[in-house]
């Protein structure tokens, strides 16, 4: 029995036990006995024992099938039974190619799979193999042939392998038969089933390692380790601790040795004491690992004061306030985009010499937060806020905010945003509450805030008024059913209902039409056009309301009535329609409110009292029909208003509220944009800005909530009088007293009513959340007090936000800022695009495409995504729909990407004026790019050498003979990349900036420069090598600084590993989990470096005119045309490792001279043994493959001796025959008589496209055959 036998046995055991059915097993008794013999051999014992437990082994006999080995009792193997702690399980996984790991797990279909081992190929031990022990035939281990057990075992192993192949073929046949029996199925479902089947087969056919983990081990097990695969054939099945084998939650190939290294790397990084500098050395780990790279740096930056502005600095200030997210919310990708853009700008400005203040904070989010807490209260205790009372309920809200309000800060920190946390603000902080009260009182004193009984947008679900810009409009063209909260049946809209009012004198009727029949209960007039001849005889007459018999006047109104629409007569309901309200004002009509706050008919509705509004819509029509007054219904084009928060249909309702007069302030906002005091970017939003401000309406700021800034207004009631209740349409407007507090209000009330006893009651309503948010840029700086912060940091430099809140927030900040401080609150407004999913759809929880940024940073399984849907308020149907969306978009979950990749992707997507269709795959691609960047730095560090110290004077980078061509070229490209990036950042062209940085690193440093310096570093002279090292270092140092604002973590990690002339590297760790971390220290600045040992405090690169070298760039550009042509030739001829000679024919002497100077570079980049320019008239060596670059230049790649032309011609002829056969079949199909008449146009187009492709393939193959035949001449 050899180790090879052990390996083969353990590898095939899983397939034999579970892929091959019992019936097939019974037909292979010799294979069964061979397995039984192998599994009992002592050679396997050290492997099994090495992980601390005995693997249960099932045995098989031809007669009775699987039975348990009596020597190893078979039982449910839970992690606790195995004696494996999470770390031990990880160690076992790490040793997968050296030691054996056996664990029971579950397949995707549920049944337990007995795991088998993976062992590294080892040389057989010296000496004869031990003979297999005999065991009973029936259910016990069988016996191998004693005369030659090794030979017999190998023979049986081959039989087992063949059996596995046969079983696999049989399984496929069974699957095909089942599909044929079932009939044709949906292609997408079929593909899905096939993919699932492959996954199941993978679990059967490959060795399995099972890892149990506790929650705290999630970083290194469930994410990164399962993605760094190099060795195929090992599956990792991740099972949560305590689970009873529900099936694998994540399956991915993994190299165990890499996992061990990464685990140690992560633990070492995470062991850094909080706030101290992470220990890094020039010796770099094997690859990029986001959890390890991102650990510790943020705390060190914060502890070192990197995020704080200097109040005494004479640097120009750069101030930006964060758009405050909802305090109880969590970041989604829209927030992640905002944070990524802002932090990019902030880090760039900080590195560019500005005294930066980025102020963070959260918004109390009145409606959103109160709704969440009310639902929680009802769910947990069955109570409403009214059961608790105002004060007790507010205590519940503050408790909720304290408990859940910090989640968003953790997300912000993970995103790496460099805000000044010491200035963290909350709109309900005492100083901000005082600022809100001051603003309200001042605006009221100036007559800009007033109380009036006017129509508001009432949301019956939220029980509050909402502003115009919180109303969405659905355009319908005909009868349409829509869902409305609180109604089981959908509500019909888009219908025009006509009915008649009978004239009071009995002389006839007048017909009116409405899209809201229920509102006729509150009609107080019928309007006609004064010039409409049809109704002139009715001027001054009345109709009778069928509900209560009251007289309703017929009025004339040219402003409202369109004679050509409908009957030319219009019903007037002043209390429930904005146009009717204005008409009622003009004609002094009564206003009859028919709705209560719940949307039910009130006492004015007569027999319909208590009925929900949309039920009454039906019953009123039935009632009119019963009275013989219904005249018909028809489809109608209309706009239906919906509350943007609750999705309820908005009802215009007459209520006394507080209003802000906006016209005068809006004029100042228009003027600021026109004279350049305020710059709006992109400029195309200026037209929208002007249009909205020039047509602005007064702003209702009352909200019928308890959570928020309670309005500082007090209603006065005199003793002994029958006071009308505040908040009703009958309240006395002159009884309101606006003051900062109750004491001031009472004092002023006594002055208004001297000598009278009175009582005060503060308004129950709170202010619109956007009112306090409108003060955010200056209330957070201490206004109305003249604080040092207000004096130094107001106004701000930039406001960055999404264009969707241009009116909600930006316009109001500008209006209130100018009015209350005399200055615009910021000089620039940058409006970023909206983040949509990969399909261009708006992010929506019901679609399942709302993604937590942390799920992209850390990775998440598909089940994990499904679980996020159950924590919200989605209905069962919405959860089902969202689950299907997640299954479709993220079938394998989301791979761990890290913060840097997510940030870079979001910023790279940002193009002014365009929405972002974010594809997570692109984020994954940037994560892989981080690994390439890591490897490039790693290679560069090797070439720099351990003793390299960069020159402090930069003299090595001056133009001279010691500076090779490649160095001159890369420095020129570096300064061009710096120039492009800085200009793009100034103009907020983020896509351009990221492309410039990416291209420099990817296409110029990694693809070209590093390749060019390899021969120099291996065989160049000392001065050239030193100059190359200095240039390489400069590219790394400057390139990382250039990239830092976009990717802060990986650039800090890599930059710290570079040698610096004025910064001492961190010492090497003395223990793998106890690194020696050093706090920030003081260093002497020189050679463009800050004394602070962090990249984020270094100067941002500036273009260096001395590095510009147009000649070198032109030469490299010419060389690049040759390189591309040669690489295409290599690809066409399938050259991999071969290094042929390259000859260049160039008739242009100038170009030839340039090319002659870069032959070495072309040789390195084309993998050619030699590059030689042919002299004029010199013949091309025979056996070359040519490629024409242009009229003056041709390259010849010598293939003689590299390829066998005869074999290549034979291969090409076979390929050509296949293409010709395909082409002929297609031509025959298209020539058929019925093709033209019966074939769909789509199929015809596809066939024509395929025909064209086949013709091009033929032409390409003909050319390749011609070229290959030339090699034979």
Secondary structure as UniProt FT lines:
FT   HELIX           3..14
FT   HELIX           15..19
FT   HELIX           22..26
FT   HELIX           29..40
FT   HELIX           42..49
FT   TURN            50..52
FT   STRAND          58..61
FT   TURN            62..64
FT   STRAND          65..68
FT   TURN            70..71
FT   HELIX           79..82
FT   HELIX           86..94
FT   TURN            95..98
FT   STRAND          104..106
FT   TURN            108..109
FT   STRAND          112..114
FT   HELIX           149..182
FT   HELIX           187..205
FT   STRAND          207..213
FT   HELIX           215..217
FT   HELIX           219..224
FT   TURN            225..227
FT   STRAND          234..240
FT   TURN            241..242
FT   STRAND          251..253
FT   HELIX           256..270
FT   TURN            274..275
FT   HELIX           290..294
FT   TURN            295..296
FT   HELIX           297..303
FT   TURN            304..307
FT   TURN            311..312
FT   STRAND          317..321
FT   STRAND          325..326
FT   TURN            327..328
FT   HELIX           333..351
FT   TURN            352..353
FT   STRAND          355..363
FT   HELIX           366..381
FT   HELIX           385..388
FT   HELIX           390..404
FT   TURN            405..406
FT   HELIX           407..415
FT   STRAND          420..426
FT   TURN            427..428
FT   HELIX           430..445
FT   TURN            446..447
FT   STRAND          449..459
FT   TURN            460..463
FT   STRAND          464..466
FT   HELIX           468..470
FT   STRAND          471..476
FT   STRAND          480..482
FT   TURN            485..486
FT   STRAND          491..493
FT   STRAND          495..503
FT   TURN            504..505
FT   STRAND          509..514
FT   HELIX           517..522
FT   STRAND          525..528
FT   TURN            530..531
FT   HELIX           533..538
FT   TURN            539..540
FT   STRAND          542..544
FT   TURN            546..548
FT   STRAND          551..556
FT   TURN            558..560
FT   TURN            563..564
FT   TURN            566..567
FT   STRAND          569..572
FT   TURN            574..575
FT   HELIX           578..587
FT   TURN            597..598
FT   STRAND          600..601
FT   HELIX           603..608
FT   TURN            609..610
FT   HELIX           613..626
FT   TURN            627..628
FT   STRAND          630..635
FT   STRAND          638..643
FT   TURN            644..646
FT   STRAND          651..660
FT   HELIX           663..674
FT   TURN            675..676
FT   STRAND          679..681
FT   TURN            683..684
FT   HELIX           685..694
FT   STRAND          699..700
FT   STRAND          702..703
FT   STRAND          713..718
FT   TURN            719..720
FT   TURN            726..727
FT   TURN            729..730
FT   HELIX           733..735
FT   STRAND          736..738
FT   HELIX           742..752
FT   TURN            753..755
FT   STRAND          758..762
FT   STRAND          766..767
FT   HELIX           769..774
FT   HELIX           776..779
FT   TURN            780..784
FT   HELIX           788..793
FT   STRAND          796..802
FT   HELIX           803..805
FT   HELIX           806..810
FT   HELIX           811..821
FT   STRAND          826..832
FT   STRAND          835..836
FT   TURN            838..839
FT   HELIX           845..847
FT   HELIX           853..858
FT   HELIX           862..869
FT   TURN            870..871
FT   HELIX           876..889
FT   TURN            891..892
FT   HELIX           899..909
FT   TURN            912..913
FT   STRAND          916..917
FT   HELIX           920..944
FT   TURN            946..947
FT   HELIX           955..957
FT   TURN            961..962
FT   HELIX           965..986
FT   TURN            987..988
FT   HELIX           990..999
FT   HELIX           1000..1009
FT   HELIX           1010..1019
FT   HELIX           1022..1044
FT   TURN            1045..1046
FT   HELIX           1048..1057
FT   TURN            1072..1073
FT   TURN            1087..1088
FT   HELIX           1095..1097
FT   HELIX           1105..1107
FT   HELIX           1110..1132
FT   TURN            1133..1134
FT   STRAND          1141..1146
FT   HELIX           1149..1156
FT   TURN            1157..1158
FT   HELIX           1159..1166
FT   STRAND          1170..1173
FT   TURN            1176..1177
FT   STRAND          1184..1188
FT   STRAND          1193..1198
FT   TURN            1201..1202
FT   HELIX           1205..1231
FT   TURN            1233..1234
FT   HELIX           1235..1238
FT   HELIX           1241..1270
FT   TURN            1271..1272
//
